[in-house]
Amino acid sequence: MAWIIANAVNIIVCAVLALLVLAVIIRMVRNKKAGRTSCGCDCGSCPMSGHCHGGGNR
């Protein structure tokens, strides 16, 4: 119990960071399932527009 009390700040910071990473991953998965891109831009001005979304040569 003393170890937990002595390291409470580190435990809280790590828990908050883990929750943030989890939230980002969940958002990326939901965006992927909805067919949205991760960049948030329009594909017309993207130099890689012919290669993403399975529409280009690889």
Summary of the structure (lengths in Angstrom):
residues: 58
radius of gyration: 19.4
end to end distance: 55.7
largest distance: 59.2
contacts: 96
relative contact order: 0.08
helix: 64%
strand: 0%
